[in-house]
Amino acid sequence: MLGMTAAGDYKFGLMYSYPHRFWNVNGRQVSKTPIDGDDSLHLMATVWEPETGVVLPETGLSVNIKQDGEFVSQEVIYPMLSQPMGFHYGANFALPGEGTYTAELSVGAMPTRRTGAFRDRFTEPVSASIDFEFSHSKMNEISWETLDEKAGTEGSVDAMQMGMMPSSLAPAPGDLPGSVVGETSAGDARFVLTVLDSPPAGVDGSGQYLALSARTPYNRMILPAMGAEATLTRDGDVVAEGPLTRTLDPDLNYHYGLAVDAVESGDVLSVSVTTPPQVARHEGYETAFLELEPFEFTV
């Protein structure tokens, strides 16, 4: 942990670890980013709303590193998933040596639909700076563990304790507003559906609101930047259909939502994932969340 700071509607946390290989996702294609010989560290950042602690994906975070006011490196760092950290932003950086650096963190206006108390927030670009020390001795203090005996088995390493910085946990089913219909799995992901009596402020439409929460199966971390379509049927007839829109809400957290006229007992919601989560993956997740077969809920 290097430091935290706040600016505008956002709070930022900065960390580093030893350089990591990771995998970028473009559609359903995965490409490996290896460790370069010049890489000094893997810089990681988390962005969240300070009052609720809700972690914010899709901010378009960029990092400009300086030393003594002079430019060192700049990257639009990748949105990423790791088993212990969940969602965060990260990239490998090459530094000229040990010493004191300044990381200038910049975010743009969020394109994600915001609802409830988030409706009119995260609309302006914001920048903040965090000073940090880089040394090889501190890097060598970072612990790591190999899990060769568990290779090829299902499971996940435990989630990290993030201290004063929030993790990207999706709400437990019992903590979601509305009437929770149920939980189901598709591929490597877990989904929870809840129905609200009315759409949250910021959603066009009236009637009721279907909110689909996507999370990792073991540590309950959010799965953002996914594309999904939904069809609601009643006695075999289609009564509503459309895209599940990426949405950020202080109570529902990051989810995929659709307003419908009404939901009745016995209705069936069928969901098809059109695009898997478009976020880079740390080791252990390089093949996860790519093949998500259709699934359904019965109200």
Short mmCIF file of the C-alpha atoms (twelve columns), coordinates in Angstrom:
data_MODEL
# 
_entry.id   MODEL 
# 
loop_
_atom_site.group_PDB 
_atom_site.id 
_atom_site.type_symbol 
_atom_site.label_atom_id 
_atom_site.label_alt_id 
_atom_site.label_comp_id 
_atom_site.label_asym_id 
_atom_site.label_seq_id 
_atom_site.Cartn_x 
_atom_site.Cartn_y 
_atom_site.Cartn_z 
_atom_site.pdbx_PDB_model_num 
ATOM 1   C CA . MET A 1   0.000   0.000   0.000   1 
ATOM 2   C CA . LEU A 2   1.507   3.324   -1.110  1 
ATOM 3   C CA . GLY A 3   -1.168  5.836   -0.215  1 
ATOM 4   C CA . MET A 4   -4.694  7.156   -0.669  1 
ATOM 5   C CA . THR A 5   -6.111  10.519  -1.711  1 
ATOM 6   C CA . ALA A 6   -9.446  12.044  -2.689  1 
ATOM 7   C CA . ALA A 7   -10.452 14.388  -5.513  1 
ATOM 8   C CA . GLY A 8   -13.905 15.348  -6.743  1 
ATOM 9   C CA . ASP A 9   -16.347 12.450  -6.384  1 
ATOM 10  C CA . TYR A 10  -13.558 9.904   -6.189  1 
ATOM 11  C CA . LYS A 11  -11.098 8.370   -3.753  1 
ATOM 12  C CA . PHE A 12  -7.942  6.668   -4.992  1 
ATOM 13  C CA . GLY A 13  -5.676  4.029   -3.522  1 
ATOM 14  C CA . LEU A 14  -2.274  3.075   -4.946  1 
ATOM 15  C CA . MET A 15  -0.261  -0.129  -4.435  1 
ATOM 16  C CA . TYR A 16  2.601   -1.944  -6.071  1 
ATOM 17  C CA . SER A 17  3.926   -5.469  -6.295  1 
ATOM 18  C CA . TYR A 18  6.576   -7.265  -8.312  1 
ATOM 19  C CA . PRO A 19  5.959   -7.272  -12.099 1 
ATOM 20  C CA . HIS A 20  3.181   -9.639  -13.183 1 
ATOM 21  C CA . ARG A 21  2.275   -11.294 -16.423 1 
ATOM 22  C CA . PHE A 22  -1.398  -10.830 -17.246 1 
ATOM 23  C CA . TRP A 23  -3.886  -11.514 -20.015 1 
ATOM 24  C CA . ASN A 24  -5.854  -8.887  -21.966 1 
ATOM 25  C CA . VAL A 25  -9.326  -9.632  -23.298 1 
ATOM 26  C CA . ASN A 26  -10.682 -8.316  -26.612 1 
ATOM 27  C CA . GLY A 27  -14.110 -9.775  -27.284 1 
ATOM 28  C CA . ARG A 28  -13.518 -13.471 -26.672 1 
ATOM 29  C CA . GLN A 29  -9.846  -13.336 -27.641 1 
ATOM 30  C CA . VAL A 30  -7.196  -13.460 -24.930 1 
ATOM 31  C CA . SER A 31  -3.627  -12.235 -25.368 1 
ATOM 32  C CA . LYS A 32  -0.806  -12.622 -22.872 1 
ATOM 33  C CA . THR A 33  1.235   -9.596  -21.745 1 
ATOM 34  C CA . PRO A 34  4.547   -11.035 -20.543 1 
ATOM 35  C CA . ILE A 35  6.927   -9.447  -18.075 1 
ATOM 36  C CA . ASP A 36  9.433   -7.246  -19.871 1 
ATOM 37  C CA . GLY A 37  13.036  -7.307  -18.725 1 
ATOM 38  C CA . ASP A 38  12.872  -3.567  -17.961 1 
ATOM 39  C CA . ASP A 39  9.732   -3.793  -15.798 1 
ATOM 40  C CA . SER A 40  10.343  -2.609  -12.244 1 
ATOM 41  C CA . LEU A 41  6.937   -3.117  -10.638 1 
ATOM 42  C CA . HIS A 42  3.270   -3.851  -11.151 1 
ATOM 43  C CA . LEU A 43  1.413   -0.682  -10.180 1 
ATOM 44  C CA . MET A 44  -2.181  -1.149  -9.022  1 
ATOM 45  C CA . ALA A 45  -4.897  1.386   -8.275  1 
ATOM 46  C CA . THR A 46  -8.417  1.227   -6.904  1 
ATOM 47  C CA . VAL A 47  -11.008 3.970   -7.393  1 
ATOM 48  C CA . TRP A 48  -14.104 4.192   -5.219  1 
ATOM 49  C CA . GLU A 49  -16.906 6.450   -3.984  1 
ATOM 50  C CA . PRO A 50  -15.796 7.495   -0.494  1 
ATOM 51  C CA . GLU A 51  -19.164 7.553   1.313   1 
ATOM 52  C CA . THR A 52  -20.447 4.152   0.199   1 
ATOM 53  C CA . GLY A 53  -17.132 2.414   -0.502  1 
ATOM 54  C CA . VAL A 54  -18.471 1.246   -3.885  1 
ATOM 55  C CA . VAL A 55  -15.548 0.433   -6.201  1 
ATOM 56  C CA . LEU A 56  -15.860 2.144   -9.599  1 
ATOM 57  C CA . PRO A 57  -15.096 0.249   -12.826 1 
ATOM 58  C CA . GLU A 58  -14.980 1.913   -16.247 1 
ATOM 59  C CA . THR A 59  -13.367 5.180   -15.136 1 
ATOM 60  C CA . GLY A 60  -10.712 5.147   -17.884 1 
ATOM 61  C CA . LEU A 61  -7.909  5.490   -15.337 1 
ATOM 62  C CA . SER A 62  -4.520  6.721   -16.556 1 
ATOM 63  C CA . VAL A 63  -1.276  7.084   -14.606 1 
ATOM 64  C CA . ASN A 64  1.549   9.545   -15.242 1 
ATOM 65  C CA . ILE A 65  4.692   8.855   -13.195 1 
ATOM 66  C CA . LYS A 66  7.160   11.658  -12.502 1 
ATOM 67  C CA . GLN A 67  10.363  12.006  -10.515 1 
ATOM 68  C CA . ASP A 68  11.514  15.452  -9.377  1 
ATOM 69  C CA . GLY A 69  8.932   16.928  -11.751 1 
ATOM 70  C CA . GLU A 70  10.343  15.088  -14.772 1 
ATOM 71  C CA . PHE A 71  8.311   12.646  -16.863 1 
ATOM 72  C CA . VAL A 72  9.130   8.950   -16.312 1 
ATOM 73  C CA . SER A 73  6.244   6.950   -17.780 1 
ATOM 74  C CA . GLN A 74  2.569   7.182   -18.687 1 
ATOM 75  C CA . GLU A 75  -0.088  4.498   -19.244 1 
ATOM 76  C CA . VAL A 76  -3.846  4.122   -19.493 1 
ATOM 77  C CA . ILE A 77  -3.711  1.235   -17.075 1 
ATOM 78  C CA . TYR A 78  -5.849  -1.821  -17.584 1 
ATOM 79  C CA . PRO A 79  -9.041  -2.692  -15.718 1 
ATOM 80  C CA . MET A 80  -8.196  -6.076  -14.203 1 
ATOM 81  C CA . LEU A 81  -9.440  -9.028  -12.194 1 
ATOM 82  C CA . SER A 82  -7.389  -11.018 -9.734  1 
ATOM 83  C CA . GLN A 83  -8.514  -13.717 -7.344  1 
ATOM 84  C CA . PRO A 84  -7.388  -11.976 -4.115  1 
ATOM 85  C CA . MET A 85  -8.030  -8.339  -5.116  1 
ATOM 86  C CA . GLY A 86  -11.007 -8.644  -7.420  1 
ATOM 87  C CA . PHE A 87  -11.484 -5.665  -9.717  1 
ATOM 88  C CA . HIS A 88  -8.723  -3.025  -9.866  1 
ATOM 89  C CA . TYR A 89  -6.541  -1.196  -12.391 1 
ATOM 90  C CA . GLY A 90  -2.988  -2.300  -13.073 1 
ATOM 91  C CA . ALA A 91  0.025   -2.342  -15.396 1 
ATOM 92  C CA . ASN A 92  3.755   -3.002  -15.302 1 
ATOM 93  C CA . PHE A 93  6.038   0.041   -15.283 1 
ATOM 94  C CA . ALA A 94  9.772   0.528   -15.820 1 
ATOM 95  C CA . LEU A 95  11.424  2.964   -13.421 1 
ATOM 96  C CA . PRO A 96  14.964  4.322   -13.727 1 
ATOM 97  C CA . GLY A 97  15.882  3.218   -10.203 1 
ATOM 98  C CA . GLU A 98  15.060  3.452   -6.524  1 
ATOM 99  C CA . GLY A 99  13.757  6.707   -5.118  1 
ATOM 100 C CA . THR A 100 10.731  8.930   -4.628  1 
ATOM 101 C CA . TYR A 101 8.135   9.194   -7.387  1 
ATOM 102 C CA . THR A 102 4.796   10.899  -7.942  1 
ATOM 103 C CA . ALA A 103 1.916   9.035   -9.553  1 
ATOM 104 C CA . GLU A 104 -0.637  11.366  -11.143 1 
ATOM 105 C CA . LEU A 105 -3.942  9.485   -11.413 1 
ATOM 106 C CA . SER A 106 -6.563  10.755  -13.869 1 
ATOM 107 C CA . VAL A 107 -10.097 9.534   -14.569 1 
ATOM 108 C CA . GLY A 108 -12.614 10.642  -17.172 1 
ATOM 109 C CA . ALA A 109 -16.369 11.025  -16.960 1 
ATOM 110 C CA . MET A 110 -17.848 7.569   -16.408 1 
ATOM 111 C CA . PRO A 111 -19.841 6.173   -19.350 1 
ATOM 112 C CA . THR A 112 -21.670 3.679   -17.118 1 
ATOM 113 C CA . ARG A 113 -25.318 4.479   -16.365 1 
ATOM 114 C CA . ARG A 114 -25.588 5.805   -12.813 1 
ATOM 115 C CA . THR A 115 -28.724 5.577   -10.709 1 
ATOM 116 C CA . GLY A 116 -30.040 6.595   -7.300  1 
ATOM 117 C CA . ALA A 117 -27.685 8.858   -5.378  1 
ATOM 118 C CA . PHE A 118 -25.036 8.241   -8.075  1 
ATOM 119 C CA . ARG A 119 -27.272 9.627   -10.839 1 
ATOM 120 C CA . ASP A 120 -25.583 13.019  -11.274 1 
ATOM 121 C CA . ARG A 121 -22.100 12.074  -10.104 1 
ATOM 122 C CA . PHE A 122 -18.827 11.037  -11.791 1 
ATOM 123 C CA . THR A 123 -19.532 13.381  -14.713 1 
ATOM 124 C CA . GLU A 124 -16.261 15.349  -14.735 1 
ATOM 125 C CA . PRO A 125 -12.625 14.363  -15.356 1 
ATOM 126 C CA . VAL A 126 -10.559 14.439  -12.159 1 
ATOM 127 C CA . SER A 127 -6.840  14.129  -11.354 1 
ATOM 128 C CA . ALA A 128 -5.019  13.417  -8.085  1 
ATOM 129 C CA . SER A 129 -1.417  12.724  -7.066  1 
ATOM 130 C CA . ILE A 130 0.169   10.216  -4.692  1 
ATOM 131 C CA . ASP A 131 3.879   10.251  -3.804  1 
ATOM 132 C CA . PHE A 132 5.556   6.895   -3.244  1 
ATOM 133 C CA . GLU A 133 8.922   5.335   -2.522  1 
ATOM 134 C CA . PHE A 134 10.268  2.514   -4.643  1 
ATOM 135 C CA . SER A 135 13.020  0.268   -3.329  1 
ATOM 136 C CA . HIS A 136 14.145  -3.256  -4.085  1 
ATOM 137 C CA . SER A 137 14.346  -4.101  -0.381  1 
ATOM 138 C CA . LYS A 138 10.648  -3.270  0.085   1 
ATOM 139 C CA . MET A 139 9.807   -5.228  -3.046  1 
ATOM 140 C CA . ASN A 140 11.614  -8.266  -1.649  1 
ATOM 141 C CA . GLU A 141 9.444   -8.110  1.486   1 
ATOM 142 C CA . ILE A 142 6.310   -8.864  -0.543  1 
ATOM 143 C CA . SER A 143 5.314   -12.445 0.164   1 
ATOM 144 C CA . TRP A 144 4.204   -14.932 -2.470  1 
ATOM 145 C CA . GLU A 145 3.184   -18.563 -2.542  1 
ATOM 146 C CA . THR A 146 3.069   -21.265 -5.194  1 
ATOM 147 C CA . LEU A 147 0.107   -23.630 -5.323  1 
ATOM 148 C CA . ASP A 148 1.480   -26.347 -7.565  1 
ATOM 149 C CA . GLU A 149 -0.372  -29.085 -5.686  1 
ATOM 150 C CA . LYS A 150 -3.695  -27.399 -6.514  1 
ATOM 151 C CA . ALA A 151 -3.021  -26.901 -10.225 1 
ATOM 152 C CA . GLY A 152 -5.981  -27.981 -12.336 1 
ATOM 153 C CA . THR A 153 -8.444  -28.029 -9.430  1 
ATOM 154 C CA . GLU A 154 -11.447 -25.772 -8.933  1 
ATOM 155 C CA . GLY A 155 -11.249 -23.031 -6.328  1 
ATOM 156 C CA . SER A 156 -9.698  -19.656 -5.574  1 
ATOM 157 C CA . VAL A 157 -7.159  -18.155 -3.241  1 
ATOM 158 C CA . ASP A 158 -8.702  -16.154 -0.401  1 
ATOM 159 C CA . ALA A 159 -9.594  -12.507 -0.854  1 
ATOM 160 C CA . MET A 160 -7.077  -10.011 0.524   1 
ATOM 161 C CA . GLN A 161 -7.750  -7.843  3.527   1 
ATOM 162 C CA . MET A 162 -7.582  -4.367  2.001   1 
ATOM 163 C CA . GLY A 163 -7.310  -2.370  5.225   1 
ATOM 164 C CA . MET A 164 -8.877  1.081   4.828   1 
ATOM 165 C CA . MET A 165 -9.377  0.520   1.113   1 
ATOM 166 C CA . PRO A 166 -12.617 -1.202  -0.002  1 
ATOM 167 C CA . SER A 167 -12.658 -4.359  -2.085  1 
ATOM 168 C CA . SER A 168 -14.878 -4.879  -5.098  1 
ATOM 169 C CA . LEU A 169 -17.347 -7.159  -3.307  1 
ATOM 170 C CA . ALA A 170 -20.788 -7.548  -4.832  1 
ATOM 171 C CA . PRO A 171 -23.576 -7.356  -2.232  1 
ATOM 172 C CA . ALA A 172 -24.558 -10.604 -0.563  1 
ATOM 173 C CA . PRO A 173 -27.963 -11.737 -1.900  1 
ATOM 174 C CA . GLY A 174 -29.634 -10.874 1.392   1 
ATOM 175 C CA . ASP A 175 -28.271 -7.326  1.208   1 
ATOM 176 C CA . LEU A 176 -29.686 -6.524  -2.227  1 
ATOM 177 C CA . PRO A 177 -32.766 -4.288  -2.350  1 
ATOM 178 C CA . GLY A 178 -35.966 -5.608  -3.888  1 
ATOM 179 C CA . SER A 179 -37.162 -9.215  -3.968  1 
ATOM 180 C CA . VAL A 180 -34.321 -11.632 -4.691  1 
ATOM 181 C CA . VAL A 181 -35.521 -14.266 -7.179  1 
ATOM 182 C CA . GLY A 182 -32.534 -16.563 -6.825  1 
ATOM 183 C CA . GLU A 183 -28.943 -17.425 -7.715  1 
ATOM 184 C CA . THR A 184 -27.495 -19.469 -10.542 1 
ATOM 185 C CA . SER A 185 -24.152 -20.242 -12.164 1 
ATOM 186 C CA . ALA A 186 -23.045 -20.029 -15.775 1 
ATOM 187 C CA . GLY A 187 -19.559 -21.069 -16.739 1 
ATOM 188 C CA . ASP A 188 -17.205 -19.728 -14.070 1 
ATOM 189 C CA . ALA A 189 -19.523 -16.924 -12.923 1 
ATOM 190 C CA . ARG A 190 -22.307 -16.589 -10.363 1 
ATOM 191 C CA . PHE A 191 -25.446 -14.493 -10.943 1 
ATOM 192 C CA . VAL A 192 -28.105 -13.141 -8.583  1 
ATOM 193 C CA . LEU A 193 -31.390 -11.642 -9.794  1 
ATOM 194 C CA . THR A 194 -33.497 -9.206  -7.792  1 
ATOM 195 C CA . VAL A 195 -36.735 -7.417  -8.778  1 
ATOM 196 C CA . LEU A 196 -37.469 -3.868  -7.627  1 
ATOM 197 C CA . ASP A 197 -41.010 -2.499  -7.533  1 
ATOM 198 C CA . SER A 198 -39.862 0.548   -9.516  1 
ATOM 199 C CA . PRO A 199 -36.726 1.481   -11.430 1 
ATOM 200 C CA . PRO A 200 -34.153 3.546   -9.505  1 
ATOM 201 C CA . ALA A 201 -33.868 7.212   -10.443 1 
ATOM 202 C CA . GLY A 202 -31.847 7.537   -13.623 1 
ATOM 203 C CA . VAL A 203 -33.481 4.643   -15.484 1 
ATOM 204 C CA . ASP A 204 -35.771 5.515   -18.374 1 
ATOM 205 C CA . GLY A 205 -39.055 3.672   -18.087 1 
ATOM 206 C CA . SER A 206 -41.625 2.766   -15.477 1 
ATOM 207 C CA . GLY A 207 -42.993 -0.473  -14.070 1 
ATOM 208 C CA . GLN A 208 -40.586 -2.813  -12.310 1 
ATOM 209 C CA . TYR A 209 -36.824 -3.222  -12.547 1 
ATOM 210 C CA . LEU A 210 -34.749 -6.366  -13.076 1 
ATOM 211 C CA . ALA A 211 -31.233 -6.113  -11.613 1 
ATOM 212 C CA . LEU A 212 -28.720 -8.845  -12.405 1 
ATOM 213 C CA . SER A 213 -25.610 -8.953  -10.217 1 
ATOM 214 C CA . ALA A 214 -22.624 -10.826 -11.691 1 
ATOM 215 C CA . ARG A 215 -19.833 -11.961 -9.385  1 
ATOM 216 C CA . THR A 216 -16.972 -14.430 -9.005  1 
ATOM 217 C CA . PRO A 217 -18.121 -17.722 -7.460  1 
ATOM 218 C CA . TYR A 218 -15.775 -17.923 -4.472  1 
ATOM 219 C CA . ASN A 219 -14.879 -14.381 -3.385  1 
ATOM 220 C CA . ARG A 220 -18.019 -12.560 -4.613  1 
ATOM 221 C CA . MET A 221 -16.081 -9.931  -6.599  1 
ATOM 222 C CA . ILE A 222 -17.967 -7.938  -9.239  1 
ATOM 223 C CA . LEU A 223 -17.683 -8.907  -12.919 1 
ATOM 224 C CA . PRO A 224 -17.977 -5.648  -14.891 1 
ATOM 225 C CA . ALA A 225 -17.949 -4.649  -18.575 1 
ATOM 226 C CA . MET A 226 -20.071 -7.563  -19.766 1 
ATOM 227 C CA . GLY A 227 -22.732 -7.539  -22.492 1 
ATOM 228 C CA . ALA A 228 -26.012 -9.374  -21.847 1 
ATOM 229 C CA . GLU A 229 -29.513 -9.667  -23.331 1 
ATOM 230 C CA . ALA A 230 -32.640 -10.702 -21.440 1 
ATOM 231 C CA . THR A 231 -36.051 -12.081 -22.429 1 
ATOM 232 C CA . LEU A 232 -38.985 -12.240 -20.001 1 
ATOM 233 C CA . THR A 233 -41.666 -14.786 -20.889 1 
ATOM 234 C CA . ARG A 234 -45.068 -15.531 -19.354 1 
ATOM 235 C CA . ASP A 235 -46.860 -18.757 -20.241 1 
ATOM 236 C CA . GLY A 236 -44.522 -19.074 -23.198 1 
ATOM 237 C CA . ASP A 237 -45.180 -15.590 -24.560 1 
ATOM 238 C CA . VAL A 238 -42.530 -12.857 -24.641 1 
ATOM 239 C CA . VAL A 239 -43.616 -9.911  -22.477 1 
ATOM 240 C CA . ALA A 240 -40.328 -7.987  -22.405 1 
ATOM 241 C CA . GLU A 241 -36.859 -8.186  -23.918 1 
ATOM 242 C CA . GLY A 242 -33.803 -6.046  -24.341 1 
ATOM 243 C CA . PRO A 243 -30.217 -5.436  -23.277 1 
ATOM 244 C CA . LEU A 244 -29.269 -5.543  -19.625 1 
ATOM 245 C CA . THR A 245 -27.596 -2.153  -19.217 1 
ATOM 246 C CA . ARG A 246 -24.383 -1.745  -17.235 1 
ATOM 247 C CA . THR A 247 -25.415 0.304   -14.215 1 
ATOM 248 C CA . LEU A 248 -23.809 1.672   -11.066 1 
ATOM 249 C CA . ASP A 249 -26.018 2.208   -8.021  1 
ATOM 250 C CA . PRO A 250 -25.096 2.846   -4.355  1 
ATOM 251 C CA . ASP A 251 -27.374 0.032   -3.122  1 
ATOM 252 C CA . LEU A 252 -27.325 -2.446  -6.005  1 
ATOM 253 C CA . ASN A 253 -23.622 -1.769  -6.676  1 
ATOM 254 C CA . TYR A 254 -22.412 -2.533  -10.225 1 
ATOM 255 C CA . HIS A 255 -25.105 -4.554  -12.002 1 
ATOM 256 C CA . TYR A 256 -26.958 -5.114  -15.276 1 
ATOM 257 C CA . GLY A 257 -30.495 -3.728  -15.348 1 
ATOM 258 C CA . LEU A 258 -33.702 -3.675  -17.400 1 
ATOM 259 C CA . ALA A 259 -37.013 -1.886  -16.753 1 
ATOM 260 C CA . VAL A 260 -40.140 -3.941  -17.586 1 
ATOM 261 C CA . ASP A 261 -43.869 -3.231  -17.284 1 
ATOM 262 C CA . ALA A 262 -44.499 -5.937  -14.687 1 
ATOM 263 C CA . VAL A 263 -43.145 -9.201  -13.307 1 
ATOM 264 C CA . GLU A 264 -45.531 -11.964 -12.222 1 
ATOM 265 C CA . SER A 265 -45.070 -15.220 -10.366 1 
ATOM 266 C CA . GLY A 266 -44.119 -17.959 -12.820 1 
ATOM 267 C CA . ASP A 267 -42.433 -15.601 -15.290 1 
ATOM 268 C CA . VAL A 268 -39.148 -16.862 -16.724 1 
ATOM 269 C CA . LEU A 269 -36.188 -14.562 -17.350 1 
ATOM 270 C CA . SER A 270 -33.721 -15.957 -19.894 1 
ATOM 271 C CA . VAL A 271 -30.287 -14.317 -20.082 1 
ATOM 272 C CA . SER A 272 -27.713 -14.616 -22.853 1 
ATOM 273 C CA . VAL A 273 -24.210 -13.219 -22.349 1 
ATOM 274 C CA . THR A 274 -23.208 -11.612 -25.646 1 
ATOM 275 C CA . THR A 275 -19.802 -10.338 -24.526 1 
ATOM 276 C CA . PRO A 276 -17.750 -11.714 -21.620 1 
ATOM 277 C CA . PRO A 277 -16.309 -9.262  -19.073 1 
ATOM 278 C CA . GLN A 278 -13.879 -7.025  -20.981 1 
ATOM 279 C CA . VAL A 279 -11.235 -6.792  -18.292 1 
ATOM 280 C CA . ALA A 280 -7.680  -8.099  -18.136 1 
ATOM 281 C CA . ARG A 281 -6.926  -11.121 -15.948 1 
ATOM 282 C CA . HIS A 282 -4.193  -11.966 -13.502 1 
ATOM 283 C CA . GLU A 283 -2.759  -15.474 -13.379 1 
ATOM 284 C CA . GLY A 284 -5.410  -17.949 -12.283 1 
ATOM 285 C CA . TYR A 285 -8.155  -16.137 -14.194 1 
ATOM 286 C CA . GLU A 286 -6.594  -16.243 -17.661 1 
ATOM 287 C CA . THR A 287 -9.295  -18.583 -19.015 1 
ATOM 288 C CA . ALA A 288 -12.136 -17.683 -16.640 1 
ATOM 289 C CA . PHE A 289 -15.466 -15.942 -17.442 1 
ATOM 290 C CA . LEU A 290 -15.074 -16.313 -21.207 1 
ATOM 291 C CA . GLU A 291 -17.653 -18.997 -21.994 1 
ATOM 292 C CA . LEU A 292 -20.873 -18.140 -20.161 1 
ATOM 293 C CA . GLU A 293 -23.742 -20.253 -21.467 1 
ATOM 294 C CA . PRO A 294 -27.342 -18.949 -21.390 1 
ATOM 295 C CA . PHE A 295 -29.165 -19.255 -18.067 1 
ATOM 296 C CA . GLU A 296 -32.575 -18.477 -16.637 1 
ATOM 297 C CA . PHE A 297 -34.524 -17.623 -13.504 1 
ATOM 298 C CA . THR A 298 -38.128 -18.513 -12.678 1 
ATOM 299 C CA . VAL A 299 -39.947 -15.910 -10.564 1 
# 
